[in-house]
Amino acid sequence: MCENFKMSEPEWILDKNGSGHLIWRRHNEETETSSRVNFKHDVEVKEFHRKSYELIEPPWLQETESTNLLTMSFTCLVCVTVSLILPWYILGGTHY
């Protein structure tokens, strides 16, 4: 589950076209692909820097325990039993 969070983020590079338009170019090192985003109007460029605390794993991930096989099996058994017994009780329990 944590592997999805570990992917590196693409780096955005601001370039100019030959015509003078600004283009955001994204380069991802893992996939070796690059893509571009064109803007219709002038945009104000602001820098974004990720804070160091944003890269730390959330505390609830560390507190979760792995599922117990016995608990999972018992829950499955209860669900199957209720699925079979409840319709039989409802349909077979009514006599005219």
C-alpha positions as CSV (number, residue, x, y, z in Angstrom):
1,M,0.0,0.0,0.0
2,C,2.8,2.4,0.8
3,E,4.5,1.6,-2.5
4,N,2.0,3.9,-4.3
5,F,3.2,6.9,-2.1
6,K,6.8,6.3,-2.9
7,M,6.6,7.1,-6.6
8,S,8.7,10.1,-7.6
9,E,6.8,13.2,-8.7
10,P,7.4,14.6,-12.1
11,E,9.5,17.7,-12.4
12,W,7.9,20.7,-14.2
13,I,10.1,22.9,-16.3
14,L,8.9,26.3,-17.6
15,D,10.0,26.8,-21.2
16,K,9.3,29.4,-23.9
17,N,8.1,28.5,-27.4
18,G,9.6,30.1,-30.5
19,S,6.6,32.4,-30.6
20,G,7.2,33.5,-27.0
21,H,4.4,31.6,-25.3
22,L,5.1,29.9,-22.0
23,I,4.9,26.1,-21.8
24,W,5.1,23.9,-18.8
25,R,7.0,20.8,-19.6
26,R,6.8,17.8,-17.3
27,H,9.6,15.2,-17.2
28,N,9.2,12.0,-15.2
29,E,12.5,10.1,-14.7
30,E,10.8,6.7,-14.0
31,T,8.8,6.5,-17.2
32,E,11.1,8.6,-19.3
33,T,8.2,10.5,-20.8
34,S,7.6,14.1,-21.1
35,S,4.4,16.0,-21.7
36,R,3.4,19.7,-22.2
37,V,0.7,22.0,-20.9
38,N,-0.1,25.1,-23.0
39,F,-1.8,28.1,-21.6
40,K,-4.3,30.3,-23.5
41,H,-3.7,33.4,-21.4
42,D,-0.8,34.8,-19.4
43,V,-0.2,33.1,-16.1
44,E,1.5,34.1,-13.0
45,V,4.3,31.6,-12.2
46,K,4.7,30.8,-8.5
47,E,7.1,28.2,-7.1
48,F,5.9,25.4,-5.0
49,H,8.3,23.7,-2.6
50,R,7.2,20.6,-0.7
51,K,7.7,20.8,3.0
52,S,9.7,18.1,4.7
53,Y,6.8,16.9,6.9
54,E,4.7,16.2,3.8
55,L,7.0,13.3,2.9
56,I,6.6,11.5,6.2
57,E,4.2,8.6,6.4
58,P,0.9,9.3,8.2
59,P,0.8,8.0,11.8
60,W,-2.3,5.9,11.2
61,L,-0.3,3.8,8.7
62,Q,2.1,2.8,11.4
63,E,-0.6,2.0,13.9
64,T,-2.6,-0.4,11.7
65,E,-2.0,-4.1,12.3
66,S,-2.1,-6.8,9.8
67,T,-5.4,-8.7,9.5
68,N,-5.8,-11.8,11.6
69,L,-6.7,-14.9,9.5
70,L,-8.9,-16.3,12.2
71,T,-11.0,-13.1,12.5
72,M,-11.3,-12.8,8.7
73,S,-12.4,-16.5,8.4
74,F,-14.9,-16.1,11.2
75,T,-16.4,-13.0,9.6
76,C,-16.7,-14.8,6.2
77,L,-18.4,-17.8,7.9
78,V,-20.9,-15.5,9.6
79,C,-21.7,-13.7,6.4
80,V,-22.3,-16.9,4.5
81,T,-24.4,-18.3,7.3
82,V,-26.6,-15.2,7.5
83,S,-26.9,-15.2,3.7
84,L,-28.2,-18.8,3.7
85,I,-30.2,-19.0,6.9
86,L,-32.0,-15.6,6.8
87,P,-33.7,-16.2,3.4
88,W,-34.6,-19.8,4.4
89,Y,-36.1,-18.5,7.6
90,I,-38.1,-15.7,5.9
91,L,-39.4,-17.8,3.1
92,G,-39.9,-21.1,5.0
93,G,-41.1,-19.5,8.2
94,T,-44.4,-18.2,6.8
95,H,-47.2,-20.7,6.5
96,Y,-50.6,-19.9,5.0
